[in-house]
Amino acid sequence: MNPVAARGIKFVGHSDLNGKSDGVQIMVHRGFAYIGNGFSNGITTVDVRDPKNPKVTDFNACPPGTRAFHLQTHEDLLIAVNAPSVWTMMEFQNEKAYFGGSPADKLKEPQKRFTAGIRVFDISKPEKPVEIGFMPTDGLGPHRIWYTGGRYAYASIHFADYTDHIFATIDMSNPRKPEVVGKFWLPGMWKAGGETPTWKQGRRYAMHHGLPGPNNTIYVAWRDGGLSVLDIADPTKPKMLAYRNFDPPFGGGTHSPLPLPDRNLLVLADEPTFLNCSEGIRYIWMFDIREPSNPVSIATFPQPTEADYCAKGGAFGPHNLHENRPGAFQSSEIVFSTFYNAGVRVYDIKDQFRPKEIAYYVPPAPTKMIDPRPNRPQVIQSCDCYVDKNGLMYVTDPNAGLNILQYEGI
């Protein structure tokens, strides 16, 4: 498969996921990739022990109207969100309806149309996950979750009493019966408690996800609500340490935090939630977090320059960051980011004040469209990237399936 553009990364293998080529978040664990599908409403399991010839071994379907597009793996567990399959619903055929305010205000008869909660699978036999537990939730349910072992997982969940997704601590000590044991939200989100939004109409204040940092902290992205630093010394009682929102003057869409504890740095990506750069450019930011109560932005990452990606069609800008998970490629000097129609990019941040791009790979356009929304351009929209210890990159796309690439800088 010939790339549109590439530097320092080569093609290894590809899978169309048995026709369900709508990949979102990916975990690679014990030689198998687990991919949450964006539109096909399930989880695809792929044997990637031979990366040149990946083979689908299972598709685990969700309940009707439900997708499991975000997931986590640890030891013998696979944990997946169950949330409304929004892009297949008539209310959200235009992304403005989803990103321009709380989807809960627009979704008609929600409880009859999907099953919200967190589902747990046994992957001791990695080729075929087996469900062992489910934690139902009300409202829209979860969006994304973080779990790398231990007692607690951290998730973004919409409960019916709140305007949108908030921070939730989940007790995983019994994986067959996960339980919410802590909550945190931005002021104005607890509608059942009489709070009212303080932000202007058309902005979406909702937790996307959070990653733990040093000294019992967690760094949480809130879409148009910016960034918060929480103290989770007691995970059942999260407390605010700091809050930053740079919308305005910069656009919202704060999406992906990546703390680098050994260097007291935070990489933070803002997602473009629109097409053709119609609302400007979104950035990857570098923060100094030596003082957790006062994170300071010290740099932005360079933008791709080898083509005019705003004119290409689709979304252009950062999405997910490779998250340095245990067992994966880990570095506090090399950062990987998907960039939608600009593929996947690699950055050197040895000098945190001057991040520089050192590699990239832009796959060709998808051969077919899975996205059911009308008038979507047939262009690559690289979504998530998992990098293993040897620099093998597993990159998903909502239409083009799974590309396996080799980063040559190792």
Secondary structure, 3 states (H helix, E strand, C coil): CCCCEEECEEEEEEECHHHCCCEEEEEEECCEEEEEECCCCEEEEEECCCCCCCEEEEEEECCCCEECCCEEEECCEEEEEEEECHHHCHHHCCHHHHHCCCHHHCCCCHHHCCCCEEEEEECCCCCCCEEEEEEECCCCEEEEEECCCCCEEEEEEECCCCCCCEEEEEECCCCCCCEEEEEECCCCCCHHHCCCCCCCCCCCECCCCEEECCCCEEEEECECCCEEEEECCCCCCCEEEEEECCCCCCCCCEEEEEEEHHHCEEEEEECCCCCCCCCCCCCEEEEECCCCCCCEEEEECCCCCCCCHHHCCCCECCCCECCCCCCCCCCCCEEEEECECCCEEEEECCCCCCCEEEEEEECCCCCCCCCCCCCCCCCCCECEEEECCCCEEEEEECCCEEEEEEECCC
